[in-house]
Each structure stands twice: as structure tokens, then as C-alpha cells.
């Protein structure tokens, strides 16, 4: 839906959507029609045709696009939080609150993982083409020696 909103310039609202309205708490399966309805309601875009949006969604999903490149990290954490309460665990909502989960995930993410990403490579290429500008440190091993 994010992709459709951007591509078709629909300016749909995704902030504040209630994931429990369209995700099954036991299986984490997404009910696409309920997802569309929730986003339409949040966006006050009542005139959008739900069946047409659902067809577009299926069409985009059937192409060879990586969903990890389109998803929003905050939404994934919301779904993880939701899942940790039933489908993936039995935590209390307060124990797996999304902001707290995001903080924990950031703390657990080591710099070495970042070095293996396309984003890291793209930044390094940009730096080499736009000297003397730097985005990243030159010597990342120094970080570990200084500790």
C-alpha cells in the first residue's frame, strides 16, 4: 500500500494505523481488504475503490520485487510487537511496546552488519564520486580499538 500510495500519488496516511484491525494475532496473516479499509479510513480517502486497490496490490506482489525494499521499519516493529504477544510469544503489550523494541533493535545492531548492506556500498560510491565530502568514517576498526 505504501508503494501504491507513492506511485499513484495518493498521499495516503499510514501513521497511526491499527495493525490489529487487519492482522490475525495467531498467524500474523494480513487481511488485504481490511488493510485497505484501515488505510482508507485513516486517510479519509473514502472514494478510493477497494477492489481496484486490492488488484493493484496483488499485481505488485506478483512481480519480482523485494518487499524488504518497500517496507517501513516502524511498521515492521509494530507487527513484531503485535506478534510477540500471541503468534511469536506471550508477552504483555507493555513489555514489547514498539518504541522500546526499536531501541533494543538499534542497540543490538552492530556496525559490521551495516558494512554488508547495499546502502553502505552506495554511500562509499557516492563519497568516492563527491570528494572531499565524507559520510562515513574512514577507519572503522579504530572504533573497536578505542573501547
Buried (B, 14 or more C-beta within 10 A) or exposed (E): BEBBBEEEEBEBBBEEBEBEEBBBEEEBEEEBBBBBBBBBBBBEBEEBEEEEBBEBBEEBEEEEEEEEEEEEEEBBBBBBBBBBBBBBEEBEEEEBBBEEBBEEEEEEEEEEEEEEEEEBEEBEEEBEEEEEEEEEEEEEEEEEEEE
